[in-house]
Amino acid sequence: MPEARAASAALPQPALEIASGYAFGGPALDLGALLWDGVCLPDAQVRIPLPMLNRHGLVAGATGTGKTKTLQLVAEQLSAQGVPVFLADIKGDVSGISAPGARNEKVQARAAEVHQEWVATGFPAEFYALGGIGHGIPVRATVTSFGPVLLAKVLQLNQTQEQSLGLIFHYADQKGLELVDLKDLRAVVAFLTSDEGKAELKNIGGLSPATAGVILRSLTAFEAQGMADFFGEPEFDTAELLRTASDGRGMVSVLELAAVQDRPQLFSTFLMWLLADLFHDLPEVGDADKPKLVFFFDEAHLLFHGASKAFLDSITQTVRLIRSKGVGVFFVTQTPKDVPADVLAQLGNRVQHALRAFTPDDQKALKATVKTFPDSAYDLEELLTGLGTGEAVVTVLSEKGAPTPVAATRLRAPESLMGPVEAGTLDAAVKASPLYGRYAQAVDRESAYEKLSSLSSLSSPSSRGAKGPDEMADEVKAPARKPKDDPSVVEQVVGSGVFKSLARSLGTQIGREITRSLFGTARRRR
């Protein structure tokens, strides 16, 4: 300790004041060493208190400045402290966290500069892929669980169409019509706009043929792009993300998104579903010694682009409330301007990599970024344009919850592989996982589509003229007429015993609506 005090005393006074703001007594993650006047000061370590990781954060910076390596560095240390981590792998280069890193001159030089005891280490990891597209255990959601607000975002519906979609879900919930996959939803929309079904919605607002047509066309286009694989069963249980390995380290869940990076609204909204589903199920824990899970949203601007007010309000509320359930959320993007102000206000930990200022718009973004930081001893405009790769401006929440001084930091090197593992190694890891047998094979059981098809046939004296849901969808603009005194299909459904088996894991019954939350997602009982 005398040596440490002597080293601290040797620091320039402004650097000493900054360093004192990071002298935490409890467990913390080590980010790197303080930079002052262009000099790295390894005796002044910049850290994040472990209990503050559930206060959310932002990792920002221009392309190529080292954001992904920062994620890897933080994820490694969280895992080592027994905290599970979720990483969205947009570019396909985060899988290396499962393998020991390669020692080379650059790594050794960086470790020496920041006084890091670098040891090549791989971390326990599970690999997932949306709908099984890519290398990983398939992650699927049922349409019922996904809910109308998130689905409206994926389908790019306007506010009126989003409200109508909510009405369709409300109806399906009440009648026990389970929406497992997209064809189930198309079947219900087609039925409600047919002569047999449209009377069912008169008492709750109705559904115009024009709006139904837009929803059906959006669903058809969505399926044509190969999106149907993401909806179905077995549905992924988000509790899998909270596991620890046998040695006590937190499991790192890597969701590979490289195969769907050209469909940003899909993967960003699916990530929000994962977070919303966790929010439903986790109990309140208040201020804990460490988070239950830390969740990283890469390319976060895609989540907010073109979002409805209802969607943005739901994100803001979810981020605000999920902290008390022990979940930390880090948004990763290019500038703080990519994140709405109400969400940005919830992000207590900041790691800002270099920004470029080549254009007038870049200059505006730079000035806006500087305004989001506390007052500091640095000229932040100059500093942010001069940072090198693997350097960042940091401010976090102290153990008492107060912002720490702004600190220019030379970051540590990750100890795992900084790049992807080989495809063969990745596939072998996926198939060896105990979760593979649970989720790999898709299941198409009887649900709304099959029930409506079956009962459409039963409602006719002869099956010769019966129309299935797909045929009804073709007739949205000009539905066929039936005599007024004929009972509707739903009347026959409610009066029959066929639908008595529709209640499943949600505990729903005929005439009892599924409990939904902020995003209109269904609450599941586990």
Disulfide bonds with the S-S distance in Angstrom:
none
